[in-house]
Amino acid sequence: MNRQIIRDIDFLSRKSVLANKNDTALIADMKDTLSAHKADCAGLAANMIGVSKQVIIFDTGGGQKIMINPEIKRRSGKYETQEGCLSLFGTRKAVRYREIEVRYLDENFIPRRETFTGFTAQTIQHECDHLKGIII
């Protein structure tokens, strides 16, 4: 189901809790919502659709990727950029890293560890900030 995007700063500022296997309906809703906003959105965090769980989704250019309980374990190549967000109006400054290593569970709850670079790394960092209640 395509869910409404949350713009309530108080709600978005709350830290998300760990997701579990009972959150499969949430994952389906996140896929539908990202698809509905594909023209102006590269990724979503669960709290952006009203659920404070540690789940993110992003467009890989060839499909969608889900990360459950993601943790950025390594960062390198610090830079400053401007970012927008579906939950906010306009753009804001953000500090990001060109390369990150992330530990997470895939949508089948299988542990993964991957390295990401460029815009994909930036998108993951943005969505992981949402999970921590950090608003750009």
N, CA, C and O atoms as a MOPAC input file, in Angstrom:
PM7 MOZYME 1SCF
protein

 N      0.84100 1    -1.17300 1     0.00000 1
 C      0.00000 1     0.00000 1     0.00000 1
 C      0.89300 1     1.24600 1     0.00000 1
 O      1.85100 1     1.33700 1     0.76800 1
 N      0.56900 1     2.18400 1    -0.85800 1
 C      1.26300 1     3.47100 1    -0.90400 1
 C      0.81600 1     4.29400 1     0.30100 1
 O     -0.35200 1     4.67100 1     0.40200 1
 N      1.74700 1     4.57200 1     1.21300 1
 C      1.42000 1     5.30400 1     2.44000 1
 C      1.71900 1     6.79200 1     2.29600 1
 O      2.53500 1     7.20500 1     1.47200 1
 N      1.05000 1     7.57000 1     3.10400 1
 C      1.26100 1     9.01500 1     3.15800 1
 C      2.63400 1     9.31400 1     3.76000 1
 O      3.06800 1     8.63600 1     4.69100 1
 N      3.31600 1    10.33100 1     3.22600 1
 C      4.62000 1    10.75500 1     3.74600 1
 C      4.40200 1    11.63800 1     4.97000 1
 O      3.63700 1    12.60100 1     4.92500 1
 N      5.08100 1    11.30100 1     6.06100 1
 C      4.98600 1    12.03600 1     7.32700 1
 C      5.89300 1    13.26700 1     7.27300 1
 O      7.04400 1    13.18600 1     6.84300 1
 N      5.35800 1    14.40200 1     7.71400 1
 C      6.13000 1    15.64900 1     7.75400 1
 C      6.23700 1    16.21200 1     9.17400 1
 O      6.77100 1    17.30300 1     9.36900 1
 N      5.73800 1    15.48300 1    10.14800 1
 C      5.73500 1    15.90600 1    11.54400 1
 C      7.14500 1    15.76900 1    12.12200 1
 O      7.62500 1    14.65800 1    12.34800 1
 N      7.79900 1    16.89700 1    12.35600 1
 C      9.18900 1    16.92000 1    12.82900 1
 C      9.33300 1    16.21900 1    14.18100 1
 O     10.33000 1    15.53500 1    14.41400 1
 N      8.35400 1    16.37900 1    15.07300 1
 C      8.42900 1    15.70400 1    16.37700 1
 C      8.46700 1    14.19200 1    16.19800 1
 O      9.26000 1    13.51000 1    16.84800 1
 N      7.61700 1    13.66200 1    15.32000 1
 C      7.61200 1    12.21700 1    15.07200 1
 C      8.91800 1    11.78900 1    14.40900 1
 O      9.51900 1    10.79300 1    14.81100 1
 N      9.36000 1    12.52800 1    13.40200 1
 C     10.57800 1    12.16900 1    12.66800 1
 C     11.83200 1    12.25800 1    13.53700 1
 O     12.84700 1    11.63800 1    13.22200 1
 N     11.77000 1    13.01600 1    14.62000 1
 C     12.92400 1    13.18800 1    15.51600 1
 C     13.09500 1    12.04100 1    16.50800 1
 O     14.08800 1    12.00000 1    17.23400 1
 N     12.15600 1    11.12400 1    16.54900 1
 C     12.24500 1     9.97900 1    17.46200 1
 C     13.13900 1     8.89000 1    16.87200 1
 O     13.12900 1     8.65300 1    15.66400 1
 N     13.90400 1     8.23700 1    17.72800 1
 C     14.72300 1     7.11100 1    17.28600 1
 C     13.82400 1     5.90600 1    16.99600 1
 O     12.84500 1     5.66100 1    17.70100 1
 N     14.17200 1     5.17400 1    15.96400 1
 C     13.42000 1     3.97800 1    15.59200 1
 C     13.91600 1     2.77000 1    16.37500 1
 O     15.06600 1     2.72800 1    16.81100 1
 N     13.03900 1     1.79600 1    16.54700 1
 C     13.38700 1     0.55600 1    17.24300 1
 C     13.70100 1    -0.52800 1    16.21400 1
 O     13.34700 1    -0.41100 1    15.04100 1
 N     14.37000 1    -1.58000 1    16.67300 1
 C     14.73400 1    -2.67900 1    15.78100 1
 C     13.49500 1    -3.30500 1    15.13800 1
 O     12.45200 1    -3.46400 1    15.77200 1
 N     13.64500 1    -3.64800 1    13.87900 1
 C     12.59000 1    -4.34500 1    13.14700 1
 C     12.75900 1    -5.84900 1    13.34200 1
 O     13.82800 1    -6.31400 1    13.73900 1
 N     11.69700 1    -6.60800 1    13.05900 1
 C     11.75500 1    -8.05800 1    13.16900 1
 C     10.89200 1    -8.69800 1    12.08000 1
 O     10.34100 1    -8.00400 1    11.22600 1
 N     10.78300 1    -9.99900 1    12.11900 1
 C     10.06100 1   -10.72700 1    11.07200 1
 C      8.57000 1   -10.42000 1    11.03600 1
 O      7.89300 1   -10.80100 1    10.08100 1
 N      8.04800 1    -9.75300 1    12.03400 1
 C      6.64700 1    -9.33500 1    12.02900 1
 C      6.42500 1    -8.07400 1    11.19900 1
 O      5.29200 1    -7.61300 1    11.06700 1
 N      7.48100 1    -7.52100 1    10.64600 1
 C      7.39900 1    -6.26900 1     9.89900 1
 C      7.34800 1    -6.45600 1     8.38500 1
 O      7.68000 1    -5.52800 1     7.64800 1
 N      6.95000 1    -7.60500 1     7.91100 1
 C      6.93100 1    -7.85600 1     6.46300 1
 C      5.89700 1    -6.98700 1     5.74000 1
 O      6.12800 1    -6.58600 1     4.59900 1
 N      4.76500 1    -6.69100 1     6.37900 1
 C      3.76200 1    -5.81100 1     5.75100 1
 C      4.33500 1    -4.40300 1     5.59400 1
 O      4.07000 1    -3.73300 1     4.59600 1
 N      5.11400 1    -3.95600 1     6.56800 1
 C      5.78100 1    -2.65800 1     6.48300 1
 C      6.69700 1    -2.61600 1     5.25900 1
 O      6.69900 1    -1.63500 1     4.51500 1
 N      7.46200 1    -3.66300 1     5.05500 1
 C      8.38300 1    -3.72300 1     3.91600 1
 C      7.61200 1    -3.61800 1     2.60200 1
 O      8.03100 1    -2.89600 1     1.69700 1
 N      6.50400 1    -4.32100 1     2.48900 1
 C      5.67600 1    -4.24200 1     1.27900 1
 C      5.15700 1    -2.82000 1     1.06700 1
 O      5.16500 1    -2.32200 1    -0.05900 1
 N      4.70600 1    -2.16100 1     2.14000 1
 C      4.22500 1    -0.78600 1     2.03500 1
 C      5.34100 1     0.16700 1     1.62700 1
 O      5.11200 1     1.10100 1     0.85900 1
 N      6.54900 1    -0.06500 1     2.13900 1
 C      7.67700 1     0.79300 1     1.76700 1
 C      8.00900 1     0.64200 1     0.28200 1
 O      8.32400 1     1.62600 1    -0.38600 1
 N      7.93900 1    -0.56700 1    -0.22700 1
 C      8.17400 1    -0.79300 1    -1.66000 1
 C      7.14700 1    -0.03700 1    -2.50000 1
 O      7.49800 1     0.64100 1    -3.46600 1
 N      5.88300 1    -0.16100 1    -2.12200 1
 C      4.82100 1     0.53000 1    -2.85900 1
 C      4.97400 1     2.04100 1    -2.78700 1
 O      4.78300 1     2.73400 1    -3.78600 1
 N      5.31700 1     2.55500 1    -1.61300 1
 C      5.44800 1     3.99800 1    -1.42300 1
 C      6.63800 1     4.54400 1    -2.19700 1
 O      6.53200 1     5.60000 1    -2.82100 1
 N      7.77400 1     3.84400 1    -2.17000 1
 C      8.92900 1     4.29400 1    -2.94600 1
 C      8.59600 1     4.27700 1    -4.43900 1
 O      8.96100 1     5.20500 1    -5.16100 1
 N      7.92200 1     3.25400 1    -4.90000 1
 C      7.52900 1     3.18400 1    -6.31400 1
 C      6.64300 1     4.36500 1    -6.70000 1
 O      6.78800 1     4.92600 1    -7.78600 1
 N      5.72600 1     4.74000 1    -5.81200 1
 C      4.81300 1     5.85000 1    -6.08400 1
 C      5.53200 1     7.19500 1    -6.14000 1
 O      5.04900 1     8.13200 1    -6.77600 1
 N      6.68800 1     7.29300 1    -5.47500 1
 C      7.44100 1     8.55000 1    -5.41400 1
 C      8.75500 1     8.47700 1    -6.19500 1
 O      9.65100 1     9.29500 1    -5.98500 1
 N      8.86500 1     7.51600 1    -7.07800 1
 C     10.11700 1     7.26100 1    -7.78800 1
 C     10.66500 1     8.49900 1    -8.51400 1
 O     11.87900 1     8.68100 1    -8.59800 1
 N      9.78900 1     9.33000 1    -9.02600 1
 C     10.22700 1    10.50600 1    -9.78900 1
 C     10.96900 1    11.53300 1    -8.92800 1
 O     11.80000 1    12.27900 1    -9.44500 1
 N     10.68100 1    11.58200 1    -7.62200 1
 C     11.29800 1    12.60400 1    -6.78500 1
 C     11.87700 1    12.06400 1    -5.47600 1
 O     12.01500 1    12.80900 1    -4.50500 1
 N     12.21600 1    10.77000 1    -5.44700 1
 C     12.71000 1    10.17600 1    -4.20900 1
 C     13.63400 1     8.99500 1    -4.51400 1
 O     13.30300 1     8.13200 1    -5.32700 1
 N     14.79400 1     8.96700 1    -3.85500 1
 C     15.74700 1     7.86800 1    -4.04900 1
 C     15.65300 1     6.81900 1    -2.95400 1
 O     16.11700 1     5.69200 1    -3.12800 1
 N     15.04700 1     7.18700 1    -1.81400 1
 C     14.96700 1     6.25000 1    -0.70700 1
 C     13.96800 1     6.68500 1     0.34400 1
 O     13.49700 1     7.82300 1     0.34900 1
 N     13.65500 1     5.75900 1     1.23100 1
 C     12.72400 1     6.01200 1     2.33700 1
 C     13.21100 1     5.30300 1     3.58800 1
 O     13.85900 1     4.25900 1     3.52200 1
 N     12.88500 1     5.89000 1     4.72500 1
 C     13.02900 1     5.21900 1     6.01700 1
 C     11.61500 1     4.95900 1     6.51800 1
 O     10.69300 1     5.70400 1     6.18400 1
 N     11.43400 1     3.91600 1     7.31300 1
 C     10.09800 1     3.52600 1     7.77900 1
 C      9.37700 1     4.65900 1     8.50100 1
 O      8.15900 1     4.78800 1     8.38300 1
 N     10.11600 1     5.48400 1     9.24900 1
 C      9.43000 1     6.55600 1     9.97800 1
 C      8.83700 1     7.60300 1     9.03600 1
 O      7.94900 1     8.35800 1     9.43400 1
 N      9.31300 1     7.65700 1     7.80500 1
 C      8.76300 1     8.59600 1     6.83600 1
 C      7.33900 1     8.20500 1     6.42300 1
 O      6.61100 1     9.01900 1     5.85500 1
 N      6.94500 1     6.95800 1     6.70900 1
 C      5.57100 1     6.54000 1     6.44200 1
 C      4.84500 1     6.20300 1     7.75200 1
 O      3.82600 1     5.51200 1     7.74700 1
 N      5.38000 1     6.69700 1     8.86400 1
 C      4.67400 1     6.60800 1    10.13500 1
 C      4.97800 1     5.42100 1    11.01600 1
 O      4.24400 1     5.16500 1    11.97000 1
 N      6.05200 1     4.67500 1    10.72300 1
 C      6.39800 1     3.49900 1    11.53300 1
 C      7.83700 1     3.64700 1    12.03700 1
 O      8.76900 1     3.70500 1    11.23600 1
 N      8.01700 1     3.70700 1    13.32800 1
 C      9.34500 1     3.91000 1    13.92700 1
 C     10.10300 1     2.59300 1    14.05900 1
 O     10.41700 1     2.15900 1    15.16700 1
 N     10.38900 1     1.97300 1    12.94500 1
 C     11.15700 1     0.72800 1    12.88700 1
 C     12.40100 1     0.96600 1    12.03600 1
 O     12.39300 1     1.82000 1    11.14900 1
 N     13.46000 1     0.22200 1    12.30100 1
 C     14.72300 1     0.39100 1    11.59100 1
 C     14.71800 1    -0.37200 1    10.26800 1
 O     15.30500 1    -1.44600 1    10.13800 1
 N     14.03400 1     0.22100 1     9.29800 1
 C     13.98200 1    -0.33300 1     7.95500 1
 C     14.15100 1     0.80900 1     6.97000 1
 O     13.50900 1     1.85100 1     7.10100 1
 N     15.02100 1     0.61300 1     5.97800 1
 C     15.16000 1     1.58700 1     4.89700 1
 C     15.01500 1     0.85100 1     3.56300 1
 O     15.17900 1    -0.36600 1     3.47400 1
 N     14.70500 1     1.62900 1     2.54500 1
 C     14.62300 1     1.12000 1     1.18300 1
 C     15.19300 1     2.19000 1     0.26700 1
 O     15.02900 1     3.38400 1     0.51700 1
 N     15.86200 1     1.76000 1    -0.79400 1
 C     16.36400 1     2.73200 1    -1.76000 1
 C     16.37400 1     2.12100 1    -3.14800 1
 O     16.36200 1     0.90200 1    -3.32200 1
 N     16.39600 1     3.00800 1    -4.12400 1
 C     16.41200 1     2.61000 1    -5.52400 1
 C     17.86000 1     2.36500 1    -5.92600 1
 O     18.72300 1     3.21700 1    -5.71400 1
 N     18.12000 1     1.20900 1    -6.50200 1
 C     19.48700 1     0.85700 1    -6.91500 1
 C     19.76200 1     1.23200 1    -8.36900 1
 O     20.87600 1     1.05400 1    -8.86100 1
 N     18.74500 1     1.75200 1    -9.05200 1
 C     18.87800 1     2.01400 1   -10.47300 1
 C     18.40000 1     0.83300 1   -11.29800 1
 O     18.07000 1     0.98100 1   -12.47500 1
 N     18.36200 1    -0.33400 1   -10.68200 1
 C     17.88100 1    -1.52800 1   -11.35300 1
 C     16.81500 1    -2.23500 1   -10.52900 1
 O     16.40700 1    -3.34900 1   -10.85600 1
 N     16.37000 1    -1.59200 1    -9.47100 1
 C     15.37600 1    -2.18000 1    -8.57600 1
 C     15.43700 1    -1.51600 1    -7.21800 1
 O     16.02600 1    -0.44600 1    -7.06200 1
 N     14.83300 1    -2.14900 1    -6.25000 1
 C     14.80700 1    -1.62400 1    -4.89800 1
 C     15.57500 1    -2.54000 1    -3.95600 1
 O     15.60500 1    -3.75700 1    -4.13400 1
 N     16.19500 1    -1.93100 1    -2.95400 1
 C     16.93400 1    -2.71500 1    -1.96100 1
 C     16.42900 1    -2.33800 1    -0.58200 1
 O     16.31000 1    -1.16100 1    -0.24300 1
 N     16.13500 1    -3.35900 1     0.20200 1
 C     15.68300 1    -3.20900 1     1.58900 1
 C     16.85500 1    -3.48000 1     2.51900 1
 O     17.63700 1    -4.40300 1     2.29000 1
 N     16.97500 1    -2.67200 1     3.57000 1
 C     17.93300 1    -2.93100 1     4.64500 1
 C     17.17200 1    -2.88400 1     5.96600 1
 O     16.52900 1    -1.88600 1     6.29200 1
 N     17.25500 1    -3.96300 1     6.70900 1
 C     16.60800 1    -4.05900 1     8.01400 1
 C     17.69100 1    -3.93400 1     9.08100 1
 O     18.71200 1    -4.62000 1     9.03400 1
 N     17.45000 1    -3.04600 1    10.04200 1
 C     18.38800 1    -2.78300 1    11.14300 1
 C     19.79700 1    -2.47100 1    10.62900 1
 O     20.77100 1    -3.06700 1    11.09000 1
 N     19.90800 1    -1.53200 1     9.66900 1
 C     21.23000 1    -1.23000 1     9.10800 1
 C     22.13400 1    -0.50000 1    10.09900 1
 O     21.67700 1     0.31200 1    10.90200 1
 N     23.42400 1    -0.81000 1    10.02100 1
 C     24.44800 1    -0.13500 1    10.82700 1
 C     25.61500 1     0.21000 1     9.91000 1
 O     26.19000 1    -0.66700 1     9.26500 1
 N     25.95400 1     1.46900 1     9.85800 1
 C     27.12900 1     1.87900 1     9.08400 1
 C     28.34800 1     1.59500 1     9.95100 1
 O     28.51300 1     2.17400 1    11.02400 1
 N     29.19800 1     0.69500 1     9.46700 1
 C     30.34600 1     0.23400 1    10.25400 1
 C     31.64500 1     0.95500 1     9.90100 1
 O     32.55900 1     1.03300 1    10.72100 1
 N     31.72500 1     1.48100 1     8.68100 1
 C     32.94200 1     2.16800 1     8.25300 1
 C     32.56100 1     3.27700 1     7.28900 1
 O     31.65100 1     3.12800 1     6.47300 1
 N     33.28600 1     4.41100 1     7.40000 1
 C     33.06200 1     5.57100 1     6.53400 1
 C     34.40700 1     6.10500 1     6.06900 1
 O     35.38800 1     6.07100 1     6.81200 1
 N     34.44900 1     6.60400 1     4.82200 1
 C     35.66100 1     7.30200 1     4.36000 1
 C     35.29400 1     8.29000 1     3.26500 1
 O     34.30500 1     8.11800 1     2.55300 1
 N     36.11000 1     9.32400 1     3.14800 1
 C     35.90900 1    10.32700 1     2.10300 1
 C     34.85600 1    11.36700 1     2.45800 1
 O     33.90300 1    11.57100 1     1.70500 1
 N     35.02100 1    12.01700 1     3.58900 1
 C     34.05300 1    13.00000 1     4.07500 1
 C     33.88600 1    14.16100 1     3.08600 1
 O     34.86400 1    14.64400 1     2.51400 1
 N     32.62700 1    14.60600 1     2.89000 1
 C     32.33700 1    15.77600 1     2.04700 1
 C     31.03700 1    16.42500 1     2.51500 1
 O     30.26600 1    15.82400 1     3.26400 1
 N     30.80400 1    17.64400 1     2.07000 1
 C     29.58900 1    18.37500 1     2.40000 1
 C     28.73700 1    18.48200 1     1.14900 1
 O     29.25900 1    18.68400 1     0.05300 1
 N     27.42100 1    18.34800 1     1.31100 1
 C     26.51200 1    18.38600 1     0.17000 1
 C     25.19700 1    19.04500 1     0.57400 1
 O     25.00100 1    19.39700 1     1.73700 1
 N     24.31200 1    19.20700 1    -0.38300 1
 C     22.94500 1    19.69500 1    -0.16300 1
 C     22.00100 1    18.53100 1    -0.44300 1
 O     22.15200 1    17.83300 1    -1.44500 1
 N     21.02300 1    18.32000 1     0.44400 1
 C     20.06300 1    17.23600 1     0.24800 1
 C     18.64100 1    17.73700 1     0.42800 1
 O     18.37500 1    18.67100 1     1.18300 1
 N     17.75000 1    17.09300 1    -0.28100 1
 C     16.32800 1    17.29200 1    -0.09200 1
 C     15.75200 1    16.04600 1     0.55600 1
 O     16.44100 1    15.03700 1     0.71400 1
 N     14.47800 1    16.12800 1     0.93100 1
 C     13.81800 1    14.99500 1     1.59000 1
 C     12.31600 1    15.13300 1     1.36200 1
 O     11.77100 1    16.23400 1     1.43400 1
 N     11.65800 1    14.02600 1     1.09200 1
 C     10.19600 1    14.05600 1     0.91700 1
 C      9.48800 1    14.56000 1     2.16600 1
 O      8.40600 1    15.13900 1     2.06500 1
 N     10.06700 1    14.35600 1     3.32800 1
 C      9.44200 1    14.77000 1     4.58300 1
 C      9.68000 1    16.24000 1     4.91900 1
 O      9.09100 1    16.76600 1     5.86400 1
 N     10.53500 1    16.89800 1     4.15400 1
 C     10.89000 1    18.29000 1     4.43000 1
 C     10.72600 1    19.13700 1     3.17000 1
 O     10.63300 1    18.60400 1     2.06400 1
 N     10.69300 1    20.41900 1     3.34000 1
 C     10.62800 1    21.33800 1     2.21000 1
 C     12.00800 1    21.92700 1     1.96000 1
 O     12.70300 1    22.28500 1     2.91000 1
 N     12.41300 1    22.03200 1     0.71500 1
 C     13.69000 1    22.62700 1     0.36400 1
 C     14.85500 1    21.67200 1     0.53600 1
 O     14.67800 1    20.46300 1     0.69000 1
 N     16.05200 1    22.24400 1     0.50700 1
 C     17.27000 1    21.45300 1     0.69800 1
 C     18.03500 1    22.00200 1     1.89800 1
 O     17.83200 1    23.13800 1     2.32800 1
 N     18.91900 1    21.15900 1     2.42400 1
 C     19.72300 1    21.53100 1     3.59200 1
 C     21.11100 1    20.92800 1     3.45300 1
 O     21.31300 1    19.94300 1     2.74300 1
 N     22.06600 1    21.54500 1     4.15200 1
 C     23.43700 1    21.02800 1     4.14300 1
 C     23.51500 1    19.72900 1     4.93300 1
 O     22.82300 1    19.54500 1     5.93400 1
 N     24.37300 1    18.83700 1     4.45800 1
 C     24.60900 1    17.57200 1     5.15900 1
 C     26.05900 1    17.15300 1     4.94600 1
 O     26.63400 1    17.40600 1     3.88800 1
 N     26.63800 1    16.52100 1     5.93800 1
 C     27.97900 1    15.94500 1     5.81900 1
 C     27.79700 1    14.45600 1     5.53700 1
 O     27.07900 1    13.76100 1     6.25500 1
 N     28.44900 1    13.98000 1     4.49300 1
 C     28.34200 1    12.58600 1     4.08700 1
 C     29.73300 1    12.02800 1     3.80800 1
 O     30.73400 1    12.74200 1     3.87700 1
 N     29.77000 1    10.74100 1     3.49300 1
 C     31.02500 1    10.04800 1     3.18000 1
 C     30.86800 1     9.34500 1     1.83800 1
 O     29.82000 1     8.77100 1     1.54400 1
 N     31.91000 1     9.39800 1     1.03900 1
 C     31.87400 1     8.83100 1    -0.32200 1
 C     31.77600 1     7.30900 1    -0.32500 1
 O     31.20900 1     6.72200 1    -1.24700 1
 N     32.32900 1     6.67000 1     0.71100 1
 C     32.28200 1     5.20600 1     0.78700 1
 C     31.87600 1     4.79300 1     2.19100 1
 O     32.38100 1     5.32200 1     3.18100 1
 N     30.95500 1     3.84100 1     2.25900 1
 C     30.51700 1     3.32000 1     3.55700 1
 C     30.41600 1     1.80000 1     3.48800 1
 O     30.20300 1     1.22200 1     2.42200 1
 N     30.57000 1     1.17700 1     4.63200 1
 C     30.33400 1    -0.25700 1     4.76500 1
 C     29.16000 1    -0.42200 1     5.71600 1
 O     29.14900 1     0.14400 1     6.80900 1
 N     28.17500 1    -1.19900 1     5.29300 1
 C     26.94100 1    -1.34800 1     6.06100 1
 C     26.69700 1    -2.81600 1     6.40600 1
 O     26.81400 1    -3.70000 1     5.55800 1
 N     26.35900 1    -3.05000 1     7.66400 1
 C     25.90300 1    -4.36900 1     8.11400 1
 C     24.39700 1    -4.26100 1     8.29900 1
 O     23.91200 1    -3.31700 1     8.92200 1
 N     23.65100 1    -5.23200 1     7.75800 1
 C     22.19400 1    -5.18800 1     7.80200 1
 C     21.61500 1    -6.58100 1     7.57400 1
 O     22.33900 1    -7.52800 1     7.26600 1
 N     20.31900 1    -6.68500 1     7.73000 1
 C     19.58300 1    -7.89100 1     7.35300 1
 C     18.86400 1    -7.58400 1     6.04900 1
 O     18.28900 1    -6.50700 1     5.90000 1
 N     18.89000 1    -8.52300 1     5.09900 1
 C     18.13800 1    -8.30800 1     3.86300 1
 C     16.65900 1    -8.61100 1     4.13100 1
 O     16.28700 1    -8.92700 1     5.26200 1
 N     15.82700 1    -8.51800 1     3.11300 1
 C     14.39300 1    -8.69200 1     3.35200 1
 C     14.00200 1   -10.12600 1     3.70600 1
 O     12.86300 1   -10.38100 1     4.09700 1
 N     14.93700 1   -11.05400 1     3.57000 1
 C     14.72300 1   -12.42200 1     4.03500 1
 C     15.34800 1   -12.64800 1     5.41300 1
 O     15.41700 1   -13.77700 1     5.89900 1
 N     15.80000 1   -11.55900 1     6.03100 1
 C     16.42200 1   -11.55700 1     7.35700 1
 C     17.73800 1   -12.33200 1     7.38800 1
 O     18.10700 1   -12.92500 1     8.40100 1
 N     18.42500 1   -12.31000 1     6.26400 1
 C     19.75900 1   -12.90900 1     6.16100 1
 C     20.78200 1   -11.80100 1     6.40000 1
 O     20.70600 1   -10.75300 1     5.75900 1
 N     21.74500 1   -12.01200 1     7.31400 1
 C     22.76500 1   -10.97700 1     7.57600 1
 C     23.63200 1   -10.71900 1     6.34300 1
 O     24.05500 1   -11.64300 1     5.64800 1
 N     23.87900 1    -9.43900 1     6.10000 1
 C     24.71100 1    -9.00600 1     4.97100 1
 C     25.66700 1    -7.92800 1     5.44700 1
 O     25.43100 1    -7.25400 1     6.44900 1
 N     26.74900 1    -7.78700 1     4.70300 1
 C     27.70800 1    -6.70300 1     4.92400 1
 C     28.19100 1    -6.28600 1     3.54100 1
 O     28.74000 1    -7.10600 1     2.80400 1
 N     27.99400 1    -5.02200 1     3.18300 1
 C     28.34300 1    -4.54200 1     1.85000 1
 C     28.96700 1    -3.16300 1     1.91700 1
 O     28.76000 1    -2.40700 1     2.86600 1
 N     29.73800 1    -2.85600 1     0.88500 1
 C     30.32100 1    -1.53500 1     0.72300 1
 C     29.57200 1    -0.81100 1    -0.38300 1
 O     29.25800 1    -1.39500 1    -1.42000 1
 N     29.28800 1     0.47000 1    -0.15500 1
 C     28.57600 1     1.30300 1    -1.12000 1
 C     29.34600 1     2.59800 1    -1.32200 1
 O     30.03600 1     3.07500 1    -0.42100 1
 N     29.21700 1     3.15600 1    -2.52000 1
 C     29.90600 1     4.39700 1    -2.85300 1
 C     28.94300 1     5.36800 1    -3.52800 1
 O     27.82600 1     5.00900 1    -3.90000 1
 N     29.40600 1     6.61000 1    -3.67500 1
 C     28.69300 1     7.61200 1    -4.45200 1
 C     27.30300 1     7.93200 1    -3.93200 1
 O     27.06000 1     7.97900 1    -2.72600 1
 N     26.38700 1     8.15300 1    -4.88900 1
 C     25.03100 1     8.56700 1    -4.54500 1
 C     24.30400 1     7.50400 1    -3.72000 1
 O     23.51100 1     7.84500 1    -2.84200 1
 N     24.56100 1     6.23000 1    -3.98800 1
 C     23.93200 1     5.16900 1    -3.20200 1
 C     24.37000 1     5.26500 1    -1.74600 1
 O     23.54500 1     5.13000 1    -0.84100 1
 N     25.65300 1     5.49500 1    -1.51100 1
 C     26.15200 1     5.66000 1    -0.13800 1
 C     25.50400 1     6.87600 1     0.52400 1
 O     25.13600 1     6.83000 1     1.69800 1
 N     25.36800 1     7.95300 1    -0.23300 1
 C     24.74200 1     9.16000 1     0.30800 1
 C     23.28800 1     8.89100 1     0.69000 1
 O     22.83800 1     9.32000 1     1.75300 1
 N     22.56400 1     8.19600 1    -0.15200 1
 C     21.16000 1     7.86900 1     0.11700 1
 C     21.04200 1     7.01000 1     1.37600 1
 O     20.19000 1     7.27000 1     2.22600 1
 N     21.88000 1     6.00100 1     1.49900 1
 C     21.84200 1     5.12400 1     2.68400 1
 C     22.11500 1     5.94300 1     3.94900 1
 O     21.43200 1     5.76700 1     4.95800 1
 N     23.10100 1     6.82700 1     3.90300 1
 C     23.41700 1     7.65400 1     5.06600 1
 C     22.22500 1     8.53300 1     5.45600 1
 O     21.90300 1     8.66700 1     6.63700 1
 N     21.58100 1     9.12400 1     4.46200 1
 C     20.41500 1     9.97300 1     4.71300 1
 C     19.31100 1     9.16600 1     5.40700 1
 O     18.74400 1     9.60900 1     6.40500 1
 N     19.01600 1     7.98800 1     4.87000 1
 C     17.94300 1     7.16700 1     5.44500 1
 C     18.32400 1     6.64000 1     6.82700 1
 O     17.46600 1     6.56300 1     7.70700 1
 N     19.57700 1     6.27800 1     7.03600 1
 C     20.02200 1     5.83300 1     8.36600 1
 C     19.92500 1     6.96500 1     9.38200 1
 O     19.62400 1     6.72000 1    10.55000 1
 N     20.17700 1     8.20500 1     8.95300 1
 C     19.97300 1     9.34200 1     9.84900 1
 C     18.52000 1     9.40500 1    10.31000 1
 O     18.24800 1     9.66400 1    11.48200 1
 N     17.58500 1     9.16700 1     9.38600 1
 C     16.16300 1     9.15100 1     9.76400 1
 C     15.91600 1     8.16100 1    10.90500 1
 O     15.17500 1     8.46300 1    11.84000 1
 N     16.53200 1     6.98700 1    10.82900 1
 C     16.32000 1     5.96400 1    11.84800 1
 C     16.79400 1     6.41500 1    13.22900 1
 O     16.28900 1     5.95300 1    14.25200 1
 N     17.76100 1     7.31400 1    13.24400 1
 C     18.31100 1     7.83400 1    14.50300 1
 C     17.57900 1     9.09600 1    14.96700 1
 O     17.91200 1     9.66500 1    16.00700 1
 N     16.58400 1     9.52900 1    14.19200 1
 C     15.87400 1    10.75000 1    14.53200 1
 C     16.61600 1    12.00200 1    14.11700 1
 O     16.28400 1    13.09800 1    14.56800 1
 N     17.61000 1    11.85500 1    13.26600 1
 C     18.40300 1    12.99300 1    12.77800 1
 C     17.73900 1    13.53000 1    11.52500 1
 O     17.51100 1    12.79700 1    10.56200 1
 N     17.43400 1    14.81400 1    11.55000 1
 C     16.80400 1    15.47000 1    10.40700 1
 C     17.82300 1    16.41400 1     9.79500 1
 O     18.41200 1    17.24200 1    10.49000 1
 N     18.02700 1    16.28500 1     8.49300 1
 C     19.02400 1    17.15400 1     7.84400 1
 C     18.60500 1    18.60200 1     7.95100 1
 O     19.31100 1    19.48600 1     7.46600 1

